[in-house]
Amino acid sequence: MAALVSGLVLIFGGMLMDVNRVWLIRHVTSRSLGSLAPGYASSDRGVRIYTGLVRAIGVIVLSLWVLSWSVEIGGLLLVAGTGGFVVLSAIAITGEVKTYHALKH
């Protein structure tokens, strides 16, 4: 039951973050973190990628609950969530590296 609630909270939280992208950029992700300048998450595309990561983690957690009553559906959700997480992570890392290099020059 905890996996169901946690997964749904992550999925809906990611959706809520996505809907409020402009507010997130303005008030959270565009702020410097000590000596670190704002990175990829301070762009609209970056926020969309990171909120997608939150939702992908939610799908992975939710799949653990679904696995308890359906191995096929739970397995499919697990593969989809993991695949999404891997792809979105690669995009986020690439975006962060490009943003960092652009700041250095």
Disulfide bonds with the S-S distance in Angstrom:
none
